[in-house]
Amino acid sequence: MLVNAFYFDGKTSRRHAVTLQVQDEVAHVQDEQGSSLRRCPLHQLKVSERFSQAARKVTFPDGAYLEIQDEHAFVALLNRTHHRDSLVVRMQQNVRASIAAMLALIALLVLSYFYVLPAAAQLIADTLPASVGQSIGKNTLEFLDRKVLAPTQLPPARQEAIQTRFHMLTSVLPDAPPYQIVFRQSRIGANALALPSGQIILTDQIINLLNDDDAVMGVLAHELGHVQHRDLMRQLLQGSMIAAATTLLWGDFSAVLANIPTVILNLKYSRDIERDADDYALALFKLNGMDRQKLADVFIKLERQEHGSGNVPPYLSTHPGNAERIQRILQAH
């Protein structure tokens, strides 16, 4: 069986019209005059996969190749020599296998997003040195001061009273993380935020809205839980996972830093993260003999403001499921 083809030596662009045939597991290439041009054992040849709009190729070990012109004759020759495409090629040519592979890929991506990505972010967050968190906290606070924050109008004595009270509460914790309360006014309303550096931003608006030092302690305790668990760092890493992986390998954190403003302004913690922070605050309240109702009052008062104004307070917009959380706080053992 002869198969028409063009032969290229791999060194020049010149093509030769040839025929291909197989005898005793050896491929024979002949020119138009029937003279032998070259021969090669079949097992040394590489056959390209099938494409609807491209000629198939047979490649020799030295880079020379045949460009098949008679596809039907070539397929018959492959069948006669018991050639089989690789498993990947056979799957690509099979509609059911392709659909199954696509569904498996989608499943893998979904599992990676919900399980692998958070686990990897947690691992990296726990591995990064404290200096990285300090650098991120400094840059983030500078950004927020330019965009959404303003100097606090809270009297110094009031600031000191809040700091002293919270320091007394946290003194009973054997492993309390380092923290610093940063007082600011907010251009977007009542809010609080824990930075990777341990700085807890507390706005005048949320202090005035709560109008209760015990409830303010609840906000600070909740945010300290985020500091303890390095939640903001985890969220930043999940939002910049490719850059984070680069950081882990080569130590350059600039790509992650560049994404911080976008991530901060769109930050929404998951329910699990919020439950963990609530549990941390509950434990701190319990150790100090404080009424858990004061912690629930934070979300009750914020929700009342939401219903009264028709707008979701910024602190609530980043925290899911208030009714469920209030019930969980009040029913906790």
VEXDREN-2710 file (C-alpha; in Angstrom, 1 decimal):
% VEXDREN-2710
k/r/px/py/pz
1/MET/0.0/0.0/0.0
2/LEU/1.4/3.4/-1.1
3/VAL/0.6/6.7/0.5
4/ASN/1.3/9.9/-1.2
5/ALA/3.2/12.5/0.9
6/PHE/5.6/15.4/0.8
7/TYR/9.1/14.9/2.4
8/PHE/11.0/17.7/4.2
9/ASP/14.5/17.1/5.4
10/GLY/14.1/19.4/8.4
11/LYS/17.0/21.6/7.2
12/THR/15.6/23.4/4.2
13/SER/12.1/24.4/3.1
14/ARG/12.3/22.3/0.0
15/ARG/9.7/19.6/-0.4
16/HIS/9.9/16.4/-2.2
17/ALA/6.9/14.4/-3.6
18/VAL/7.3/10.9/-2.3
19/THR/5.4/7.7/-1.5
20/LEU/5.3/5.9/1.8
21/GLN/5.0/2.2/2.3
22/VAL/5.6/-0.2/5.2
23/GLN/7.3/-3.6/4.9
24/ASP/8.3/-5.8/7.8
25/GLU/7.8/-3.0/10.4
26/VAL/10.0/-0.7/8.4
27/ALA/8.8/2.5/6.7
28/HIS/10.2/3.1/3.2
29/VAL/10.1/6.5/1.5
30/GLN/10.6/6.6/-2.2
31/ASP/10.9/9.5/-4.6
32/GLU/8.9/10.0/-7.8
33/GLN/11.4/7.8/-9.7
34/GLY/10.9/5.0/-7.3
35/SER/14.3/5.3/-5.8
36/SER/14.6/4.8/-2.0
37/LEU/15.0/8.1/-0.2
38/ARG/15.2/6.7/3.3
39/ARG/13.9/4.0/5.6
40/CYS/13.2/3.9/9.3
41/PRO/11.8/1.3/11.8
42/LEU/8.2/2.1/12.7
43/HIS/8.8/2.4/16.5
44/GLN/11.2/5.3/15.9
45/LEU/8.5/7.4/14.1
46/LYS/6.1/9.8/15.6
47/VAL/2.6/10.2/14.1
48/SER/0.8/13.5/14.7
49/GLU/-2.8/13.5/16.0
50/ARG/-5.7/14.0/13.7
51/PHE/-6.9/17.6/12.9
52/SER/-9.8/18.3/10.5
53/GLN/-8.0/21.2/8.7
54/ALA/-4.4/20.1/8.8
55/ALA/-2.4/17.4/7.2
56/ARG/-1.0/14.7/9.4
57/LYS/2.8/14.4/9.9
58/VAL/5.2/11.5/10.4
59/THR/8.4/12.7/12.1
60/PHE/11.7/11.0/11.9
61/PRO/14.3/10.9/14.8
62/ASP/16.5/13.5/13.1
63/GLY/13.7/16.1/12.7
64/ALA/12.8/15.3/9.0
65/TYR/9.1/14.7/8.4
66/LEU/6.5/13.6/6.0
67/GLU/3.4/15.6/5.3
68/ILE/0.7/13.2/4.3
69/GLN/-1.4/14.0/1.3
70/ASP/-3.6/10.9/1.0
71/GLU/-5.4/10.8/4.4
72/HIS/-7.6/7.8/3.6
73/ALA/-4.7/5.7/2.4
74/PHE/-2.7/6.7/5.5
75/VAL/-5.5/5.7/7.9
76/ALA/-5.7/2.4/6.2
77/LEU/-2.0/2.0/6.5
78/LEU/-2.1/2.8/10.2
79/ASN/-4.8/0.2/10.7
80/ARG/-2.9/-2.4/8.9
81/THR/0.2/-1.7/11.1
82/HIS/-1.9/-1.7/14.3
83/HIS/-1.0/1.8/15.1
84/ARG/-2.8/3.3/18.1
85/ASP/-3.0/7.0/19.1
86/SER/-2.0/7.9/22.6
87/LEU/-4.7/7.8/25.4
88/VAL/-4.9/11.6/25.4
89/VAL/-5.4/11.7/21.7
90/ARG/-8.1/9.0/21.8
91/MET/-9.9/10.9/24.6
92/GLN/-9.8/14.1/22.6
93/GLN/-11.4/12.3/19.6
94/ASN/-14.1/10.8/21.8
95/VAL/-17.1/13.1/22.6
96/ARG/-18.1/11.3/25.8
97/ALA/-14.6/11.2/27.1
98/SER/-14.1/14.9/26.3
99/ILE/-17.4/15.8/28.1
100/ALA/-16.3/13.6/31.1
101/ALA/-12.9/15.3/31.2
102/MET/-14.6/18.8/31.1
103/LEU/-16.9/17.9/33.9
104/ALA/-14.0/16.5/35.9
105/LEU/-12.0/19.7/35.3
106/ILE/-15.0/21.8/36.5
107/ALA/-15.4/19.7/39.6
108/LEU/-11.6/20.0/40.3
109/LEU/-11.8/23.8/40.0
110/VAL/-14.8/24.0/42.3
111/LEU/-13.2/21.8/44.9
112/SER/-9.9/23.8/44.6
113/TYR/-11.8/27.1/45.0
114/PHE/-13.7/26.0/48.1
115/TYR/-11.1/23.8/49.8
116/VAL/-7.6/23.9/48.3
117/LEU/-7.4/27.7/47.9
118/PRO/-8.5/28.5/51.5
119/ALA/-6.2/25.8/52.9
120/ALA/-3.3/27.1/50.8
121/ALA/-4.0/30.7/51.8
122/GLN/-4.0/29.7/55.5
123/LEU/-0.7/27.8/55.1
124/ILE/1.0/30.8/53.5
125/ALA/-0.5/33.3/56.0
126/ASP/0.8/31.2/58.9
127/THR/4.3/30.9/57.1
128/LEU/4.8/34.6/56.3
129/PRO/7.0/36.5/58.8
130/ALA/5.5/39.2/61.0
131/SER/7.4/41.9/59.0
132/VAL/5.1/41.2/56.0
133/GLY/2.0/41.8/58.1
134/GLN/3.5/45.0/59.4
135/SER/4.3/46.2/55.9
136/ILE/0.8/45.4/54.6
137/GLY/-0.8/47.1/57.6
138/LYS/1.2/50.3/57.1
139/ASN/0.4/50.5/53.4
140/THR/-3.2/49.6/54.0
141/LEU/-3.7/52.2/56.7
142/GLU/-2.0/54.9/54.5
143/PHE/-4.4/54.0/51.6
144/LEU/-7.5/54.1/53.8
145/ASP/-6.4/57.4/55.3
146/ARG/-6.3/58.8/51.8
147/LYS/-9.5/57.3/50.6
148/VAL/-12.1/56.6/53.3
149/LEU/-10.8/57.7/56.7
150/ALA/-10.2/61.0/58.4
151/PRO/-8.7/62.0/61.8
152/THR/-10.8/61.1/64.8
153/GLN/-12.8/63.7/66.7
154/LEU/-12.9/61.5/69.8
155/PRO/-11.5/63.3/72.9
156/PRO/-8.1/61.9/74.0
157/ALA/-9.5/60.9/77.4
158/ARG/-12.3/58.9/75.7
159/GLN/-9.7/57.1/73.5
160/GLU/-7.5/56.3/76.5
161/ALA/-10.5/54.9/78.5
162/ILE/-11.4/52.5/75.6
163/GLN/-7.8/51.4/75.2
164/THR/-7.4/50.9/79.0
165/ARG/-10.7/48.9/79.3
166/PHE/-9.8/46.6/76.4
167/HIS/-6.3/46.1/77.7
168/MET/-7.7/44.9/81.0
169/LEU/-10.0/42.5/79.1
170/THR/-7.2/41.0/77.0
171/SER/-4.8/40.7/79.9
172/VAL/-6.5/37.4/80.9
173/LEU/-5.7/35.8/77.5
174/PRO/-2.5/33.7/77.6
175/ASP/-1.9/34.0/73.9
176/ALA/-3.4/37.4/72.9
177/PRO/-1.8/38.7/69.7
178/PRO/-0.1/42.1/69.7
179/TYR/-2.6/44.8/68.7
180/GLN/-3.1/48.6/68.5
181/ILE/-6.4/50.4/68.5
182/VAL/-6.4/53.1/65.8
183/PHE/-9.2/55.7/66.1
184/ARG/-10.5/57.3/62.9
185/GLN/-13.5/59.0/61.4
186/SER/-15.0/57.2/58.4
187/ARG/-16.4/58.8/55.3
188/ILE/-18.5/55.7/54.7
189/GLY/-20.1/55.4/58.1
190/ALA/-19.8/53.0/61.1
191/ASN/-17.0/50.5/60.7
192/ALA/-14.2/48.5/62.3
193/LEU/-11.4/46.6/60.6
194/ALA/-8.5/44.5/61.8
195/LEU/-5.3/44.8/59.7
196/PRO/-2.6/42.1/59.3
197/SER/-0.3/44.3/61.4
198/GLY/-2.5/43.9/64.5
199/GLN/-3.9/47.4/64.1
200/ILE/-7.7/47.6/64.8
201/ILE/-9.3/50.5/63.1
202/LEU/-12.3/51.8/65.3
203/THR/-14.4/54.6/63.8
204/ASP/-16.1/57.4/65.7
205/GLN/-19.3/56.5/64.0
206/ILE/-19.5/53.0/65.4
207/ILE/-18.6/54.2/68.9
208/ASN/-21.3/56.8/68.8
209/LEU/-23.9/54.4/67.2
210/LEU/-23.4/51.7/69.9
211/ASN/-23.2/54.3/72.7
212/ASP/-22.2/51.5/75.1
213/ASP/-18.6/50.7/76.1
214/ASP/-19.4/47.0/76.6
215/ALA/-20.7/46.8/73.1
216/VAL/-17.6/48.6/71.8
217/MET/-15.6/46.0/73.7
218/GLY/-17.5/43.4/71.7
219/VAL/-16.5/45.0/68.4
220/LEU/-12.9/45.1/69.5
221/ALA/-13.0/41.5/70.8
222/HIS/-14.4/40.3/67.5
223/GLU/-11.8/42.2/65.5
224/LEU/-9.0/40.8/67.7
225/GLY/-10.3/37.4/66.7
226/HIS/-9.5/38.3/63.1
227/VAL/-6.0/39.4/64.2
228/GLN/-5.5/36.1/66.0
229/HIS/-6.6/34.0/63.1
230/ARG/-4.8/36.2/60.5
231/ASP/-8.1/36.5/58.6
232/LEU/-7.3/39.6/56.5
233/MET/-4.0/38.1/55.4
234/ARG/-5.8/35.0/54.3
235/GLN/-8.4/37.0/52.4
236/LEU/-5.6/39.0/50.7
237/LEU/-3.8/35.9/49.7
238/GLN/-7.0/34.2/48.4
239/GLY/-7.6/37.3/46.3
240/SER/-4.1/37.3/44.9
241/MET/-3.3/33.6/45.0
242/ILE/-1.0/33.6/41.9
243/ALA/1.0/36.5/43.3
244/ALA/1.0/34.8/46.7
245/ALA/2.5/31.6/45.2
246/THR/5.2/33.7/43.6
247/THR/5.8/35.3/46.9
248/LEU/6.3/31.9/48.6
249/LEU/8.8/30.9/45.9
250/TRP/10.7/34.1/45.4
251/GLY/9.9/36.3/48.3
252/ASP/8.7/39.4/46.3
253/PHE/5.5/40.6/47.9
254/SER/5.0/43.6/45.6
255/ALA/2.3/42.0/43.5
256/VAL/0.2/41.2/46.6
257/LEU/0.6/44.7/47.9
258/ALA/-0.6/46.1/44.6
259/ASN/-3.9/44.3/45.0
260/ILE/-4.6/45.3/48.6
261/PRO/-6.7/48.4/47.9
262/THR/-9.1/46.4/45.7
263/VAL/-9.4/43.5/48.1
264/ILE/-9.9/45.8/51.1
265/LEU/-12.7/47.7/49.6
266/ASN/-14.5/44.5/48.5
267/LEU/-13.7/42.4/51.6
268/LYS/-16.4/40.0/52.7
269/TYR/-15.5/37.4/55.2
270/SER/-17.1/34.0/55.0
271/ARG/-19.6/32.8/57.5
272/ASP/-17.1/30.3/59.0
273/ILE/-14.5/33.1/59.5
274/GLU/-17.1/35.3/61.1
275/ARG/-18.3/32.5/63.4
276/ASP/-14.7/31.9/64.5
277/ALA/-14.3/35.6/65.3
278/ASP/-17.6/35.6/67.2
279/ASP/-16.5/32.6/69.2
280/TYR/-13.2/34.4/70.1
281/ALA/-15.2/37.4/71.3
282/LEU/-17.6/35.2/73.3
283/ALA/-14.6/33.4/75.0
284/LEU/-13.1/36.8/75.9
285/PHE/-16.4/38.0/77.4
286/LYS/-16.8/34.7/79.3
287/LEU/-13.3/35.0/80.8
288/ASN/-14.1/38.5/82.0
289/GLY/-17.6/37.7/83.3
290/MET/-19.3/40.0/80.8
291/ASP/-22.8/39.6/79.5
292/ARG/-23.0/38.1/76.0
293/GLN/-26.0/40.3/75.4
294/LYS/-23.6/43.2/74.9
295/LEU/-21.9/41.4/72.1
296/ALA/-25.3/40.7/70.5
297/ASP/-26.3/44.3/70.9
298/VAL/-23.6/45.3/68.4
299/PHE/-25.5/43.5/65.6
300/ILE/-28.9/44.4/66.9
301/LYS/-28.1/48.2/66.9
302/LEU/-26.5/48.0/63.5
303/GLU/-29.5/46.1/62.1
304/ARG/-31.8/48.7/63.6
305/GLN/-29.8/51.4/61.8
306/GLU/-30.1/49.4/58.6
307/HIS/-33.9/49.2/58.8
308/GLY/-34.2/52.9/59.9
309/SER/-32.1/54.3/57.1
310/GLY/-32.8/51.8/54.3
311/ASN/-29.0/51.4/53.8
312/VAL/-26.8/48.6/54.9
313/PRO/-24.1/49.9/57.3
314/PRO/-20.6/49.3/56.0
315/TYR/-19.8/47.1/59.0
316/LEU/-22.7/44.9/58.2
317/SER/-22.0/44.8/54.5
318/THR/-18.8/42.9/55.2
319/HIS/-20.4/40.6/57.8
320/PRO/-23.0/38.0/56.7
321/GLY/-26.1/36.6/58.5
322/ASN/-26.9/39.0/61.4
323/ALA/-30.1/37.3/62.7
324/GLU/-28.4/33.9/62.7
325/ARG/-25.4/35.3/64.5
326/ILE/-27.4/37.2/67.1
327/GLN/-29.3/33.9/67.9
328/ARG/-26.0/31.9/68.0
329/ILE/-24.3/34.4/70.4
330/LEU/-27.3/34.4/72.8
331/GLN/-27.6/30.6/72.8
332/ALA/-23.9/29.8/73.1
333/HIS/-22.9/27.7/76.0
END
